[in-house]
Amino acid sequence: MSAAPQHGHHDGRQPIARTQDGVAAALPPAQRMEFYREMGEADDATIGGVLRRWWLRAGLYRDPEGDRIHTAIQAGTAPGTSASEVLRRRGAQ
């Protein structure tokens, strides 16, 4: 179980609640229906991952640099190591 922080976001905005309603409210309308579709198709083993992924996306949509970051991730030019690469390396050990 996790607790929501009691203070606001670093830029003065309230953090996005890690609930279905909180994530949906933070998404642009064009993305909201896709979020609801994925949540509706998720079973008990996958629903937490779907919510977590969309919660992270909602944060990107809110971030003024979100479009640039998303483009860099999709292009493979973002700094850092992808999760899939880290898992591949760990599997080789």
Gaussian input, Z-matrix of N, CA and C with variables (Angstrom, degrees):
# hf/3-21g

backbone

0 1
 N
 C     1     B1
 C     2     B2     1     A1
 N     3     B3     2     A2     1     D1
 C     4     B4     3     A3     2     D2
 C     5     B5     4     A4     3     D3
 N     6     B6     5     A5     4     D4
 C     7     B7     6     A6     5     D5
 C     8     B8     7     A7     6     D6
 N     9     B9     8     A8     7     D7
 C    10    B10     9     A9     8     D8
 C    11    B11    10    A10     9     D9
 N    12    B12    11    A11    10    D10
 C    13    B13    12    A12    11    D11
 C    14    B14    13    A13    12    D12
 N    15    B15    14    A14    13    D13
 C    16    B16    15    A15    14    D14
 C    17    B17    16    A16    15    D15
 N    18    B18    17    A17    16    D16
 C    19    B19    18    A18    17    D17
 C    20    B20    19    A19    18    D18
 N    21    B21    20    A20    19    D19
 C    22    B22    21    A21    20    D20
 C    23    B23    22    A22    21    D21
 N    24    B24    23    A23    22    D22
 C    25    B25    24    A24    23    D23
 C    26    B26    25    A25    24    D24
 N    27    B27    26    A26    25    D25
 C    28    B28    27    A27    26    D26
 C    29    B29    28    A28    27    D27
 N    30    B30    29    A29    28    D28
 C    31    B31    30    A30    29    D29
 C    32    B32    31    A31    30    D30
 N    33    B33    32    A32    31    D31
 C    34    B34    33    A33    32    D32
 C    35    B35    34    A34    33    D33
 N    36    B36    35    A35    34    D34
 C    37    B37    36    A36    35    D35
 C    38    B38    37    A37    36    D36
 N    39    B39    38    A38    37    D37
 C    40    B40    39    A39    38    D38
 C    41    B41    40    A40    39    D39
 N    42    B42    41    A41    40    D40
 C    43    B43    42    A42    41    D41
 C    44    B44    43    A43    42    D42
 N    45    B45    44    A44    43    D43
 C    46    B46    45    A45    44    D44
 C    47    B47    46    A46    45    D45
 N    48    B48    47    A47    46    D46
 C    49    B49    48    A48    47    D47
 C    50    B50    49    A49    48    D48
 N    51    B51    50    A50    49    D49
 C    52    B52    51    A51    50    D50
 C    53    B53    52    A52    51    D51
 N    54    B54    53    A53    52    D52
 C    55    B55    54    A54    53    D53
 C    56    B56    55    A55    54    D54
 N    57    B57    56    A56    55    D55
 C    58    B58    57    A57    56    D56
 C    59    B59    58    A58    57    D57
 N    60    B60    59    A59    58    D58
 C    61    B61    60    A60    59    D59
 C    62    B62    61    A61    60    D60
 N    63    B63    62    A62    61    D61
 C    64    B64    63    A63    62    D62
 C    65    B65    64    A64    63    D63
 N    66    B66    65    A65    64    D64
 C    67    B67    66    A66    65    D65
 C    68    B68    67    A67    66    D66
 N    69    B69    68    A68    67    D67
 C    70    B70    69    A69    68    D68
 C    71    B71    70    A70    69    D69
 N    72    B72    71    A71    70    D70
 C    73    B73    72    A72    71    D71
 C    74    B74    73    A73    72    D72
 N    75    B75    74    A74    73    D73
 C    76    B76    75    A75    74    D74
 C    77    B77    76    A76    75    D75
 N    78    B78    77    A77    76    D76
 C    79    B79    78    A78    77    D77
 C    80    B80    79    A79    78    D78
 N    81    B81    80    A80    79    D79
 C    82    B82    81    A81    80    D80
 C    83    B83    82    A82    81    D81
 N    84    B84    83    A83    82    D82
 C    85    B85    84    A84    83    D83
 C    86    B86    85    A85    84    D84
 N    87    B87    86    A86    85    D85
 C    88    B88    87    A87    86    D86
 C    89    B89    88    A88    87    D87
 N    90    B90    89    A89    88    D88
 C    91    B91    90    A90    89    D89
 C    92    B92    91    A91    90    D90
 N    93    B93    92    A92    91    D91
 C    94    B94    93    A93    92    D92
 C    95    B95    94    A94    93    D93
 N    96    B96    95    A95    94    D94
 C    97    B97    96    A96    95    D95
 C    98    B98    97    A97    96    D96
 N    99    B99    98    A98    97    D97
 C   100   B100    99    A99    98    D98
 C   101   B101   100   A100    99    D99
 N   102   B102   101   A101   100   D100
 C   103   B103   102   A102   101   D101
 C   104   B104   103   A103   102   D102
 N   105   B105   104   A104   103   D103
 C   106   B106   105   A105   104   D104
 C   107   B107   106   A106   105   D105
 N   108   B108   107   A107   106   D106
 C   109   B109   108   A108   107   D107
 C   110   B110   109   A109   108   D108
 N   111   B111   110   A110   109   D109
 C   112   B112   111   A111   110   D110
 C   113   B113   112   A112   111   D111
 N   114   B114   113   A113   112   D112
 C   115   B115   114   A114   113   D113
 C   116   B116   115   A115   114   D114
 N   117   B117   116   A116   115   D115
 C   118   B118   117   A117   116   D116
 C   119   B119   118   A118   117   D117
 N   120   B120   119   A119   118   D118
 C   121   B121   120   A120   119   D119
 C   122   B122   121   A121   120   D120
 N   123   B123   122   A122   121   D121
 C   124   B124   123   A123   122   D122
 C   125   B125   124   A124   123   D123
 N   126   B126   125   A125   124   D124
 C   127   B127   126   A126   125   D125
 C   128   B128   127   A127   126   D126
 N   129   B129   128   A128   127   D127
 C   130   B130   129   A129   128   D128
 C   131   B131   130   A130   129   D129
 N   132   B132   131   A131   130   D130
 C   133   B133   132   A132   131   D131
 C   134   B134   133   A133   132   D132
 N   135   B135   134   A134   133   D133
 C   136   B136   135   A135   134   D134
 C   137   B137   136   A136   135   D135
 N   138   B138   137   A137   136   D136
 C   139   B139   138   A138   137   D137
 C   140   B140   139   A139   138   D138
 N   141   B141   140   A140   139   D139
 C   142   B142   141   A141   140   D140
 C   143   B143   142   A142   141   D141
 N   144   B144   143   A143   142   D142
 C   145   B145   144   A144   143   D143
 C   146   B146   145   A145   144   D144
 N   147   B147   146   A146   145   D145
 C   148   B148   147   A147   146   D146
 C   149   B149   148   A148   147   D147
 N   150   B150   149   A149   148   D148
 C   151   B151   150   A150   149   D149
 C   152   B152   151   A151   150   D150
 N   153   B153   152   A152   151   D151
 C   154   B154   153   A153   152   D152
 C   155   B155   154   A154   153   D153
 N   156   B156   155   A155   154   D154
 C   157   B157   156   A156   155   D155
 C   158   B158   157   A157   156   D156
 N   159   B159   158   A158   157   D157
 C   160   B160   159   A159   158   D158
 C   161   B161   160   A160   159   D159
 N   162   B162   161   A161   160   D160
 C   163   B163   162   A162   161   D161
 C   164   B164   163   A163   162   D162
 N   165   B165   164   A164   163   D163
 C   166   B166   165   A165   164   D164
 C   167   B167   166   A166   165   D165
 N   168   B168   167   A167   166   D166
 C   169   B169   168   A168   167   D167
 C   170   B170   169   A169   168   D168
 N   171   B171   170   A170   169   D169
 C   172   B172   171   A171   170   D170
 C   173   B173   172   A172   171   D171
 N   174   B174   173   A173   172   D172
 C   175   B175   174   A174   173   D173
 C   176   B176   175   A175   174   D174
 N   177   B177   176   A176   175   D175
 C   178   B178   177   A177   176   D176
 C   179   B179   178   A178   177   D177
 N   180   B180   179   A179   178   D178
 C   181   B181   180   A180   179   D179
 C   182   B182   181   A181   180   D180
 N   183   B183   182   A182   181   D181
 C   184   B184   183   A183   182   D182
 C   185   B185   184   A184   183   D183
 N   186   B186   185   A185   184   D184
 C   187   B187   186   A186   185   D185
 C   188   B188   187   A187   186   D186
 N   189   B189   188   A188   187   D187
 C   190   B190   189   A189   188   D188
 C   191   B191   190   A190   189   D189
 N   192   B192   191   A191   190   D190
 C   193   B193   192   A192   191   D191
 C   194   B194   193   A193   192   D192
 N   195   B195   194   A194   193   D193
 C   196   B196   195   A195   194   D194
 C   197   B197   196   A196   195   D195
 N   198   B198   197   A197   196   D196
 C   199   B199   198   A198   197   D197
 C   200   B200   199   A199   198   D198
 N   201   B201   200   A200   199   D199
 C   202   B202   201   A201   200   D200
 C   203   B203   202   A202   201   D201
 N   204   B204   203   A203   202   D202
 C   205   B205   204   A204   203   D203
 C   206   B206   205   A205   204   D204
 N   207   B207   206   A206   205   D205
 C   208   B208   207   A207   206   D206
 C   209   B209   208   A208   207   D207
 N   210   B210   209   A209   208   D208
 C   211   B211   210   A210   209   D209
 C   212   B212   211   A211   210   D210
 N   213   B213   212   A212   211   D211
 C   214   B214   213   A213   212   D212
 C   215   B215   214   A214   213   D213
 N   216   B216   215   A215   214   D214
 C   217   B217   216   A216   215   D215
 C   218   B218   217   A217   216   D216
 N   219   B219   218   A218   217   D217
 C   220   B220   219   A219   218   D218
 C   221   B221   220   A220   219   D219
 N   222   B222   221   A221   220   D220
 C   223   B223   222   A222   221   D221
 C   224   B224   223   A223   222   D222
 N   225   B225   224   A224   223   D223
 C   226   B226   225   A225   224   D224
 C   227   B227   226   A226   225   D225
 N   228   B228   227   A227   226   D226
 C   229   B229   228   A228   227   D227
 C   230   B230   229   A229   228   D228
 N   231   B231   230   A230   229   D229
 C   232   B232   231   A231   230   D230
 C   233   B233   232   A232   231   D231
 N   234   B234   233   A233   232   D232
 C   235   B235   234   A234   233   D233
 C   236   B236   235   A235   234   D234
 N   237   B237   236   A236   235   D235
 C   238   B238   237   A237   236   D236
 C   239   B239   238   A238   237   D237
 N   240   B240   239   A239   238   D238
 C   241   B241   240   A240   239   D239
 C   242   B242   241   A241   240   D240
 N   243   B243   242   A242   241   D241
 C   244   B244   243   A243   242   D242
 C   245   B245   244   A244   243   D243
 N   246   B246   245   A245   244   D244
 C   247   B247   246   A246   245   D245
 C   248   B248   247   A247   246   D246
 N   249   B249   248   A248   247   D247
 C   250   B250   249   A249   248   D248
 C   251   B251   250   A250   249   D249
 N   252   B252   251   A251   250   D250
 C   253   B253   252   A252   251   D251
 C   254   B254   253   A253   252   D252
 N   255   B255   254   A254   253   D253
 C   256   B256   255   A255   254   D254
 C   257   B257   256   A256   255   D255
 N   258   B258   257   A257   256   D256
 C   259   B259   258   A258   257   D257
 C   260   B260   259   A259   258   D258
 N   261   B261   260   A260   259   D259
 C   262   B262   261   A261   260   D260
 C   263   B263   262   A262   261   D261
 N   264   B264   263   A263   262   D262
 C   265   B265   264   A264   263   D263
 C   266   B266   265   A265   264   D264
 N   267   B267   266   A266   265   D265
 C   268   B268   267   A267   266   D266
 C   269   B269   268   A268   267   D267
 N   270   B270   269   A269   268   D268
 C   271   B271   270   A270   269   D269
 C   272   B272   271   A271   270   D270
 N   273   B273   272   A272   271   D271
 C   274   B274   273   A273   272   D272
 C   275   B275   274   A274   273   D273
 N   276   B276   275   A275   274   D274
 C   277   B277   276   A276   275   D275
 C   278   B278   277   A277   276   D276

   B1=1.4397
   B2=1.5218
   B3=1.3180
   B4=1.4593
   B5=1.5202
   B6=1.2969
   B7=1.4621
   B8=1.5142
   B9=1.2919
   B10=1.4629
   B11=1.5180
   B12=1.3198
   B13=1.4594
   B14=1.5250
   B15=1.2968
   B16=1.4626
   B17=1.5167
   B18=1.3207
   B19=1.4570
   B20=1.5172
   B21=1.3162
   B22=1.4543
   B23=1.5204
   B24=1.3074
   B25=1.4497
   B26=1.5262
   B27=1.3435
   B28=1.4587
   B29=1.5294
   B30=1.3274
   B31=1.4667
   B32=1.5241
   B33=1.3202
   B34=1.4543
   B35=1.5206
   B36=1.3388
   B37=1.4660
   B38=1.5223
   B39=1.3042
   B40=1.4510
   B41=1.5225
   B42=1.3364
   B43=1.4568
   B44=1.5299
   B45=1.2989
   B46=1.4605
   B47=1.5225
   B48=1.3211
   B49=1.4660
   B50=1.5215
   B51=1.3075
   B52=1.4653
   B53=1.5258
   B54=1.3248
   B55=1.4582
   B56=1.5207
   B57=1.3204
   B58=1.4545
   B59=1.5288
   B60=1.3033
   B61=1.4658
   B62=1.5289
   B63=1.3342
   B64=1.4516
   B65=1.5219
   B66=1.3236
   B67=1.4633
   B68=1.5222
   B69=1.3178
   B70=1.4675
   B71=1.5206
   B72=1.3291
   B73=1.4646
   B74=1.5298
   B75=1.3322
   B76=1.4641
   B77=1.5287
   B78=1.3162
   B79=1.4628
   B80=1.5244
   B81=1.3308
   B82=1.4630
   B83=1.5295
   B84=1.3292
   B85=1.4665
   B86=1.5304
   B87=1.3192
   B88=1.4648
   B89=1.5289
   B90=1.3248
   B91=1.4645
   B92=1.5244
   B93=1.3069
   B94=1.4646
   B95=1.5330
   B96=1.3241
   B97=1.4731
   B98=1.5322
   B99=1.3187
   B100=1.4690
   B101=1.5239
   B102=1.3247
   B103=1.4656
   B104=1.5267
   B105=1.3323
   B106=1.4658
   B107=1.5270
   B108=1.3431
   B109=1.4600
   B110=1.5261
   B111=1.3351
   B112=1.4649
   B113=1.5255
   B114=1.3183
   B115=1.4652
   B116=1.5271
   B117=1.3221
   B118=1.4587
   B119=1.5193
   B120=1.3222
   B121=1.4636
   B122=1.5272
   B123=1.3320
   B124=1.4643
   B125=1.5266
   B126=1.3343
   B127=1.4655
   B128=1.5281
   B129=1.3254
   B130=1.4575
   B131=1.5223
   B132=1.3248
   B133=1.4618
   B134=1.5281
   B135=1.3269
   B136=1.4669
   B137=1.5228
   B138=1.3187
   B139=1.4658
   B140=1.5263
   B141=1.3279
   B142=1.4607
   B143=1.5225
   B144=1.3176
   B145=1.4632
   B146=1.5119
   B147=1.3262
   B148=1.4702
   B149=1.5304
   B150=1.3135
   B151=1.4653
   B152=1.5227
   B153=1.3335
   B154=1.4632
   B155=1.5285
   B156=1.3266
   B157=1.4669
   B158=1.5300
   B159=1.3325
   B160=1.4619
   B161=1.5237
   B162=1.3231
   B163=1.4618
   B164=1.5262
   B165=1.3418
   B166=1.4626
   B167=1.5275
   B168=1.3240
   B169=1.4688
   B170=1.5234
   B171=1.3244
   B172=1.4635
   B173=1.5246
   B174=1.3264
   B175=1.4564
   B176=1.5244
   B177=1.3267
   B178=1.4623
   B179=1.5216
   B180=1.3386
   B181=1.4617
   B182=1.5260
   B183=1.3075
   B184=1.4632
   B185=1.5283
   B186=1.3264
   B187=1.4620
   B188=1.5265
   B189=1.3390
   B190=1.4645
   B191=1.5353
   B192=1.3182
   B193=1.4607
   B194=1.5274
   B195=1.3132
   B196=1.4623
   B197=1.5179
   B198=1.3336
   B199=1.4652
   B200=1.5220
   B201=1.3295
   B202=1.4660
   B203=1.5271
   B204=1.3259
   B205=1.4573
   B206=1.5322
   B207=1.3153
   B208=1.4663
   B209=1.5250
   B210=1.3211
   B211=1.4592
   B212=1.5227
   B213=1.3299
   B214=1.4638
   B215=1.5292
   B216=1.3242
   B217=1.4663
   B218=1.5207
   B219=1.3295
   B220=1.4664
   B221=1.5253
   B222=1.3343
   B223=1.4633
   B224=1.5247
   B225=1.3379
   B226=1.4561
   B227=1.5166
   B228=1.3201
   B229=1.4651
   B230=1.5258
   B231=1.3146
   B232=1.4626
   B233=1.5279
   B234=1.3409
   B235=1.4654
   B236=1.5173
   B237=1.3093
   B238=1.4546
   B239=1.5177
   B240=1.3064
   B241=1.4599
   B242=1.5129
   B243=1.3249
   B244=1.4635
   B245=1.5202
   B246=1.3204
   B247=1.4614
   B248=1.5189
   B249=1.3405
   B250=1.4629
   B251=1.5307
   B252=1.3414
   B253=1.4678
   B254=1.5254
   B255=1.3212
   B256=1.4701
   B257=1.5245
   B258=1.3252
   B259=1.4689
   B260=1.5205
   B261=1.3360
   B262=1.4670
   B263=1.5220
   B264=1.3217
   B265=1.4616
   B266=1.5140
   B267=1.3259
   B268=1.4718
   B269=1.5198
   B270=1.3410
   B271=1.4585
   B272=1.5185
   B273=1.3381
   B274=1.4599
   B275=1.5290
   B276=1.3084
   B277=1.4834
   B278=1.4988
   A1=108.54
   A2=116.22
   A3=120.24
   A4=109.16
   A5=114.15
   A6=119.78
   A7=109.08
   A8=116.49
   A9=121.08
   A10=108.87
   A11=117.60
   A12=119.18
   A13=111.17
   A14=116.41
   A15=121.50
   A16=112.49
   A17=117.52
   A18=121.37
   A19=109.90
   A20=116.96
   A21=121.66
   A22=112.70
   A23=114.93
   A24=123.07
   A25=108.60
   A26=118.16
   A27=121.29
   A28=113.54
   A29=117.79
   A30=119.81
   A31=112.23
   A32=117.46
   A33=121.28
   A34=114.72
   A35=117.77
   A36=120.69
   A37=109.47
   A38=115.34
   A39=120.09
   A40=109.17
   A41=117.85
   A42=119.78
   A43=110.55
   A44=116.19
   A45=121.31
   A46=107.66
   A47=115.94
   A48=119.99
   A49=109.47
   A50=116.90
   A51=121.72
   A52=109.99
   A53=114.18
   A54=121.85
   A55=107.88
   A56=116.74
   A57=120.02
   A58=110.41
   A59=117.82
   A60=120.72
   A61=111.81
   A62=117.16
   A63=120.83
   A64=112.60
   A65=115.81
   A66=120.47
   A67=109.73
   A68=117.55
   A69=120.95
   A70=111.12
   A71=117.49
   A72=121.16
   A73=111.84
   A74=117.25
   A75=121.19
   A76=112.80
   A77=117.65
   A78=121.07
   A79=111.68
   A80=116.58
   A81=119.20
   A82=108.72
   A83=117.94
   A84=120.44
   A85=113.84
   A86=117.50
   A87=120.20
   A88=112.26
   A89=117.60
   A90=121.31
   A91=112.56
   A92=116.96
   A93=121.52
   A94=113.06
   A95=117.29
   A96=119.61
   A97=111.16
   A98=117.06
   A99=120.19
   A100=110.36
   A101=116.30
   A102=121.15
   A103=110.55
   A104=116.84
   A105=119.95
   A106=111.61
   A107=117.73
   A108=120.67
   A109=110.13
   A110=116.62
   A111=119.90
   A112=111.67
   A113=117.01
   A114=119.68
   A115=110.38
   A116=116.13
   A117=120.39
   A118=113.71
   A119=117.28
   A120=121.34
   A121=112.87
   A122=117.29
   A123=121.05
   A124=110.90
   A125=115.02
   A126=119.41
   A127=108.58
   A128=117.03
   A129=119.92
   A130=112.77
   A131=118.03
   A132=121.13
   A133=112.49
   A134=117.92
   A135=119.99
   A136=114.61
   A137=118.22
   A138=120.09
   A139=112.86
   A140=117.36
   A141=119.86
   A142=111.93
   A143=116.88
   A144=120.85
   A145=112.36
   A146=116.43
   A147=120.63
   A148=109.27
   A149=116.84
   A150=120.46
   A151=110.73
   A152=116.52
   A153=120.67
   A154=111.45
   A155=118.64
   A156=122.41
   A157=110.94
   A158=116.53
   A159=119.98
   A160=111.52
   A161=118.91
   A162=121.80
   A163=109.20
   A164=116.54
   A165=120.41
   A166=110.91
   A167=116.64
   A168=120.21
   A169=110.77
   A170=117.23
   A171=120.63
   A172=110.02
   A173=116.76
   A174=120.35
   A175=111.58
   A176=116.72
   A177=120.10
   A178=110.96
   A179=117.13
   A180=120.04
   A181=111.01
   A182=116.48
   A183=121.03
   A184=111.13
   A185=117.23
   A186=122.79
   A187=110.53
   A188=118.31
   A189=120.06
   A190=112.54
   A191=117.59
   A192=122.22
   A193=111.63
   A194=117.22
   A195=122.03
   A196=114.22
   A197=117.69
   A198=120.18
   A199=111.06
   A200=116.36
   A201=120.14
   A202=110.81
   A203=116.99
   A204=121.56
   A205=110.02
   A206=116.85
   A207=121.03
   A208=110.90
   A209=117.25
   A210=121.37
   A211=110.87
   A212=116.93
   A213=120.98
   A214=111.40
   A215=116.90
   A216=120.22
   A217=109.94
   A218=116.73
   A219=120.64
   A220=111.70
   A221=117.38
   A222=121.93
   A223=112.38
   A224=116.73
   A225=120.00
   A226=113.25
   A227=117.61
   A228=121.48
   A229=112.78
   A230=117.78
   A231=120.72
   A232=108.98
   A233=117.16
   A234=118.57
   A235=110.58
   A236=115.79
   A237=120.69
   A238=111.71
   A239=114.95
   A240=122.86
   A241=108.53
   A242=116.49
   A243=120.13
   A244=110.33
   A245=115.80
   A246=120.91
   A247=110.65
   A248=117.62
   A249=119.99
   A250=111.07
   A251=117.22
   A252=120.36
   A253=110.71
   A254=117.30
   A255=120.89
   A256=109.02
   A257=117.58
   A258=120.18
   A259=111.49
   A260=117.26
   A261=120.26
   A262=109.94
   A263=117.44
   A264=121.33
   A265=111.24
   A266=116.37
   A267=119.96
   A268=110.85
   A269=116.58
   A270=120.71
   A271=112.67
   A272=116.95
   A273=121.54
   A274=111.47
   A275=117.38
   A276=120.23
   A277=111.80
   D1=138.79
   D2=178.28
   D3=-119.45
   D4=154.80
   D5=179.56
   D6=-111.86
   D7=141.48
   D8=176.00
   D9=-73.95
   D10=143.35
   D11=177.57
   D12=-62.34
   D13=149.96
   D14=-178.66
   D15=-86.97
   D16=-7.26
   D17=-178.34
   D18=-112.03
   D19=168.46
   D20=-179.26
   D21=-76.79
   D22=176.11
   D23=177.78
   D24=-67.35
   D25=159.55
   D26=-176.72
   D27=-59.22
   D28=-21.62
   D29=178.58
   D30=-99.26
   D31=14.00
   D32=176.98
   D33=94.36
   D34=-14.47
   D35=178.13
   D36=-82.90
   D37=154.28
   D38=175.82
   D39=-70.61
   D40=144.27
   D41=177.54
   D42=-65.19
   D43=156.65
   D44=176.94
   D45=-74.70
   D46=124.08
   D47=178.90
   D48=-63.86
   D49=139.07
   D50=179.78
   D51=-86.19
   D52=55.19
   D53=176.90
   D54=-128.69
   D55=162.92
   D56=179.10
   D57=-58.98
   D58=-45.67
   D59=179.91
   D60=-65.52
   D61=-40.32
   D62=-179.96
   D63=-63.98
   D64=-43.83
   D65=179.39
   D66=-67.21
   D67=-46.17
   D68=-179.25
   D69=-58.11
   D70=-42.05
   D71=-179.04
   D72=-66.24
   D73=-28.67
   D74=-177.51
   D75=-85.64
   D76=-12.89
   D77=-178.18
   D78=-84.49
   D79=149.22
   D80=171.13
   D81=-64.56
   D82=148.61
   D83=-178.18
   D84=-52.15
   D85=-35.82
   D86=-178.62
   D87=-65.69
   D88=-25.32
   D89=-179.34
   D90=-94.98
   D91=-21.09
   D92=-173.76
   D93=-60.12
   D94=-41.79
   D95=-178.57
   D96=-66.39
   D97=-37.15
   D98=177.06
   D99=-64.96
   D100=-40.00
   D101=176.14
   D102=-59.55
   D103=-49.60
   D104=179.58
   D105=-62.57
   D106=-36.80
   D107=178.82
   D108=-63.31
   D109=-47.41
   D110=-179.79
   D111=-64.92
   D112=-40.03
   D113=178.11
   D114=-63.82
   D115=-40.09
   D116=-179.86
   D117=-66.97
   D118=-28.31
   D119=179.96
   D120=-88.62
   D121=-12.99
   D122=-176.56
   D123=-74.58
   D124=144.24
   D125=174.03
   D126=-101.19
   D127=-175.13
   D128=-174.97
   D129=-64.96
   D130=-22.30
   D131=179.63
   D132=-83.21
   D133=-20.97
   D134=-173.86
   D135=-116.51
   D136=-12.06
   D137=-173.10
   D138=-63.17
   D139=-35.90
   D140=178.30
   D141=-63.99
   D142=-40.20
   D143=178.06
   D144=-66.77
   D145=-38.63
   D146=178.29
   D147=-63.84
   D148=-46.63
   D149=-179.93
   D150=-62.25
   D151=-45.12
   D152=179.78
   D153=-61.23
   D154=-45.38
   D155=-179.48
   D156=-60.97
   D157=-45.23
   D158=-179.52
   D159=-71.73
   D160=-30.33
   D161=175.87
   D162=-63.23
   D163=-42.21
   D164=176.97
   D165=-64.76
   D166=-41.92
   D167=177.51
   D168=-61.49
   D169=-41.90
   D170=-179.78
   D171=-59.69
   D172=-37.43
   D173=176.47
   D174=-64.64
   D175=-38.84
   D176=176.89
   D177=-65.33
   D178=-41.46
   D179=179.22
   D180=-62.99
   D181=-31.91
   D182=-178.96
   D183=-77.57
   D184=-29.87
   D185=-176.44
   D186=-73.27
   D187=129.54
   D188=178.93
   D189=-60.50
   D190=-24.46
   D191=177.66
   D192=-92.81
   D193=3.70
   D194=-174.34
   D195=-56.36
   D196=-44.67
   D197=-179.58
   D198=-62.52
   D199=-43.25
   D200=179.69
   D201=-64.35
   D202=-43.07
   D203=179.82
   D204=-63.89
   D205=-46.67
   D206=-179.35
   D207=-60.54
   D208=-43.36
   D209=178.77
   D210=-61.82
   D211=-42.75
   D212=179.61
   D213=-65.22
   D214=-38.69
   D215=178.19
   D216=-65.05
   D217=-47.31
   D218=-179.58
   D219=-62.60
   D220=-34.13
   D221=-178.87
   D222=-83.10
   D223=-9.18
   D224=-178.30
   D225=76.49
   D226=19.80
   D227=-178.23
   D228=-107.85
   D229=2.80
   D230=179.25
   D231=-71.47
   D232=145.10
   D233=177.86
   D234=-67.95
   D235=154.29
   D236=177.32
   D237=104.76
   D238=-173.69
   D239=-177.43
   D240=-118.24
   D241=133.64
   D242=-179.77
   D243=-68.55
   D244=154.88
   D245=177.68
   D246=-60.65
   D247=-39.59
   D248=-179.56
   D249=-63.62
   D250=-36.45
   D251=178.20
   D252=-68.69
   D253=-41.37
   D254=178.47
   D255=-61.76
   D256=-45.56
   D257=179.46
   D258=-64.10
   D259=-38.58
   D260=178.51
   D261=-63.23
   D262=-43.75
   D263=179.19
   D264=-63.40
   D265=-42.38
   D266=-179.17
   D267=-65.80
   D268=-35.57
   D269=178.35
   D270=-67.62
   D271=-25.76
   D272=-179.05
   D273=-81.08
   D274=-13.22
   D275=-177.68
   D276=-81.41

